[in-house]
Amino acid sequence: MLAVVREWQDDEGWGVVDCAATPGGCWVHFSAIEMIGFHLLQPGQQVRLRWEPARQNGFAFGAER
């Protein structure tokens, strides 16, 4: 599923992405990011998202990958 990065906290290693299937946003930890190099996302960046129901920092969804 495609999602768009809403915000990313470089210093804390987490952020929020939005897609139609995750109303209110999906919490993402840097360890869930599959990419070469340092795991950073940029607001507005389009990403592929696999999510699961979760309770993290007030979000009902968490990224698996």
C-alpha positions, 0 to 999 in steps of 0.5 A, a space after each residue: 500500500 502506498 502512503 505519504 510521510 506526514 512527519 519524521 523526527 530524525 533525532 528520535 527515529 520515528 515519524 507518521 505516514 498517512 494512507 486511506 487504510 490508516 485514518 489518523 496516521 500510522 506510527 513508523 519506527 526507523 527499524 521498520 524502514 527497509 532501505 540501504 543506508 541511514 533510515 530517514 524519511 522526508 515529509 511528503 515522500 511516498 513510501 510503501 507501507 505494511 501496517 498492523 493495528 497497534 497502540 503507539 504514541 496515540 496512533 491506532 496503527 503501526 508500521 510493520 515495514 
